[in-house]
Amino acid sequence: MVILSSILSLIVGRVSGIGANWGTQASHPLPPDIVVRLLKENGFQKVKLFDADYDTLRALGRSGIEVMVGIPNDMLSSLASSVKAAEKWVSKNVSTHISSNNVNIRYVAVGNEPFLETYNGTFLKTTYPALQNIQSALIKAGLSSQVKATVPLNADVYESASGVPSGGDFRADIHDLMVAIVKFLSDNGAPFTVNIYPFISLYSDPNFPVEYAFFDGNAQPIADTKATYYNMFDANYDTLVWALQKNGFGNLPIIVGEIGWPTDGDRNGNLEYARRFNQGFMSHISGGKGTPMRAGPIDAYLFSLIDEDSKSIDPGNFERHWGIFYYDGQPKYQLNLGTTSSQSLIPAQGVEYLEKKWCIMKSSAKLDNPQVAPTVSYACALGDCTSLGYGTSCGNLDAEGNISFAFNSYFQKNNQLDSACKFSNISTITKTNPTPAGGTCRFSIMIKPYYGGADRRLGSLQKLPGVAARLVLLLLLTVV
């Protein structure tokens, strides 16, 4: 028994450093204390945040969890132009939480993928100065040895002209800027943070070899000068290693800030592929062998912890479905993180739900009713219909099912208000669960809204379709 326990602790120890991204772009976020308990019970020792929400950081106090606190891109300009603004930000969001709340803040993420080509250079002139000012503020606060400033970057900041890792270098249009940032990170003992997404390659290129996205060894390997690559992650990671090496920074530490697979919103975003990818990744890094060009443990944060139903879907409908847990903290699939004695994910505890009722299409309503199309469009615009469509979890619903799903999404987002289920006399509230049997589609019941301090209460009203949406709905119903 002692020997078995020792072996188990050794296995667990090898992968105990896995982190999670905790995003909060949700209409009904789980209370922070519930999420922190979820993190701890599942053995996550690190968490990456996208902002510096006070309640979130306070909940992480005394948890022992290492924290990367985020600065949104829309703050980069003000922080770049003012050292005082950076000092104020560090004082409020780092120093105070470390000293007063005992939060184990280890990193500040300055921006989030600011050099994406889709941003058309919006943050090119502000990211580096903001990074410099935050670093100066950390030094002034006496925290620079404990807290490191980094910039989470998308893997599109580097490329390979030859198509293999050894051809890796930083993107030509930002090469000098990237080298300056890398040198700054190196000078200050900070890591390079990169987000790697094989799913996006598969999503954007129909000819991308599917098996190469996974870790099963079934893909046609790609031979390079010093190694052979059997999966995209290793090849992508080593392209960065080569880029760093070519520019004189071959030993700079690397953090994988985001890696994961969505479960809905696209034909390749499903539970089977997500489980296969995430479990494959965990197994791939569990031995601590690293990649062909960079031996040793890989420091990574899974993307993401919980689904976010208010995220922008401009990149694709899959954006709201990256979580390994649903919106309510319930596991989506079997996943052994290797961080606890449990072979699967442990669900959130203490979650409170709204009443068991749903908004659906009336059985007496006609599909050819001219009000059906505009009301469904309205419900989807302010609800979440990303689970509808070809290859999605609810892609097999009939027309009535699609309409009911849209109505219920809007109804739940608006806390089951009666006025949120009055669609031109074609909707009704039911207490019979409309979820189809035996499939993957879920007609959800929303969790009770969480309200923290006054700022969060205001923020929640702004995030929910809420008052404004109900006024628009009442106007629409009056017109029709």
Order of alpha helices (4+ residues) and beta strands (2+ residues): alpha-beta-alpha-beta-alpha-beta-alpha-alpha-alpha-beta-alpha-beta-beta-beta-beta-alpha-beta-alpha-beta-beta-alpha-beta-alpha-beta-beta-alpha-alpha-beta-alpha-alpha
